[in-house]
Amino acid sequence: MKKIPIGIQNFREIKEGGYVYVDKTQYVYNLIEDGKYYFLSRPRRFGKSLLIDTISEVFSGDRELFKGLWIYGSDYSFEKHPVIRLDMSNIANRTPNILEASLSEALVDRAVEDGLEISSVTHSGLFKKLIVSLFKKYNQRVVVLIDEYDKPILDHLDDIKTAEANRKALRGFYGILKSMDPYLELTFITGVTKFTKTSIFSELNNLSDITLSKKYSSICGIAITDLDEHFGERIKALSAIDDFVQCGDLRSKILAWYDGYSWDGKDRVINPFSLLSFFREEKFANYWFASGTPKFLMDLIKEKPNSYTNLKGLEIVEISLDLATIEKISAELLLFQTGYLTVKEVLKTGDAPVYLLDLPNHEVKEAFDMNILSAMTETDDVQARQSQAQISRALRSGDLHKMLESLRGLFASIPYELHVDREAYYHSVFYAVMNVLGFDIDAEVSVSGCRVDAVLELDDKAYVMEFKYVKCEQGAEPELKKKLFEKALGEGMGQIKSRGYAKKYKGSGKKVHLAAFAFLGRDDIEMAVEIQ
């Protein structure tokens, strides 16, 4: 069996070192044949850098390096072209001045590699001169490959002023590529987000965005057919190990954990980093999430808690991706672009397709809920697991007051500096708690033309829940708190009854519990329960 290439993004090393390589060369051939300027958005750790390196090697002219791969047997000529590669994750970006200086240094270093001398007072000027100089030296058009184009912006989403200043520096830099058209053979730009036409690439308006293209939907990631071809022997061998015997169909469990990503709603791919990590470690774990969850994303969800509880059945139109700006990007859109949501289905409604989004797989769902809970409450995994058994027993026995005791402990772990003074915050924390504990809870459920805050169904029970938050000053008298609780709980229970939230579950054979929760703050929670 071939070796597992964890962390290796160098095509030549993978090919010559006996590592597994999932053939993407037909996509590279199509890129070269179909056009000249491309943009691709994919989540982190999804194979973008290896794809960039593969393209670079195709233009190196070394045909024998590709022996055994699709492009080797094609009619591609393997003509050699000079290549400029910029990995923006290696470019310093603390300030726009540092960003421009670091880019200039990288361009000068690239010129030195080919024995060229270039000079200019601007980073954009150096970029132009490098392209022209390489063209003149080799009498061949230049290939420009830019990886992680948005890194200098994403690093500063918690500081919009710096992010915007870096965006302006990049806009002029990338914009010069259009004027270089006579000197360019191919331009390929990758990143996580789509701050594209309206905010960064407006000057490069001939850029073809293949992010949601069906033809290139599997350009990154591992298809199920590739899983069988390259990892079938490993799956067979692991299936005989005691640790995996109880899994039953190991292949199906691997797919449940790491498959499910799609950009066209039909062709699914597996997260390559997670899959390779699984085969190396020989255990199921949250590898992709463990490699880092962006702080800016957690901060944005904490600021807009409804974006977390309203993920099921989320729909977007493609134009909303291109209209995203640094200042106005939504949490839902960022979740999609960073890989926490994926396309489950493309709905044909009128002229523009609508993309139905959802969480891709078990790995993302489990770890995402835990990250949300940790970000909002500073609850660690140990504390969450301790509460799991208590709350599970309480729900299965129908004793919600026992559950309330555990919830109070979890909510009390919210540091004052993390607390958000809004009902949606408590709703989302409760939702995260229940998800982390393994319960299939639905938020914002449509019932009788209204939306109930949450519904949790078990085999023999259904819990219909409404949340109320009342602002109460710290140190308030017990009598005042009592009145506030009575009023909030009365409103919550009255809303459940008057709007018929429980009608849907009557006649189902399940015991229906109506539960109104009232929050006066992180330390004050009460509940009213009625059984129907």
Number of C-alpha atoms within 10 A of each C-alpha: 10 12 13 18 19 16 12 13 17 16 22 13 12 17 14 9 12 13 17 17 16 16 16 20 20 15 20 18 17 13 19 16 10 9 13 17 23 18 19 23 22 24 18 18 18 20 20 24 23 19 22 23 17 21 24 20 20 23 20 16 14 13 18 9 16 19 12 10 15 14 22 18 11 11 8 13 12 16 12 17 22 22 23 19 18 20 17 19 14 14 19 17 23 15 15 20 14 14 21 21 17 18 26 22 15 19 24 20 15 18 21 11 9 12 10 14 14 16 14 12 8 13 24 23 15 22 26 19 20 22 23 18 19 22 19 13 12 12 13 16 21 28 22 20 22 20 23 23 24 24 21 27 23 20 17 18 19 15 12 14 12 19 25 20 17 25 20 14 19 23 19 17 21 19 17 16 21 16 12 15 15 11 20 23 19 21 23 20 22 24 23 23 25 27 23 22 19 14 18 22 20 16 18 19 13 14 20 14 18 17 20 18 13 15 13 18 21 20 24 24 25 24 21 15 11 16 20 13 11 16 20 14 13 15 18 12 11 17 18 12 11 9 11 17 12 11 13 10 12 17 17 11 14 19 18 15 22 26 25 24 28 24 24 21 20 15 18 22 24 27 27 21 21 26 24 19 20 17 16 13 9 14 12 17 18 20 19 21 17 10 12 9 14 12 12 17 20 20 17 18 23 23 13 17 24 19 19 23 21 15 17 16 10 14 17 17 14 12 11 12 19 16 15 20 17 15 11 8 15 17 22 22 20 21 23 21 21 19 20 21 26 24 26 22 17 18 14 10 8 7 6 11 14 18 23 19 26 22 21 24 20 19 20 20 19 18 19 21 21 21 21 25 26 20 19 26 21 17 21 14 13 9 13 19 13 12 18 20 13 15 23 17 14 18 21 13 11 19 13 19 16 16 18 17 16 19 19 15 14 22 23 17 18 21 13 11 6 12 16 18 14 16 19 21 22 24 25 25 25 19 24 24 25 22 19 23 20 14 18 13 16 19 21 18 18 13 14 13 10 12 14 23 23 21 21 17 18 14 9 12 19 23 24 22 22 26 23 22 22 17 12 14 10 9 7 9 9 9 9 11 17 12 11 19 24 16 14 24 25 17 17 22 21 14 15 21 13 9 15 15 24 22 14 10 16 12 9 12 11 16 19 22 20 22 23 25 23 27 24 21 22 20 14 14 18 18 20 18 17 10 11 9
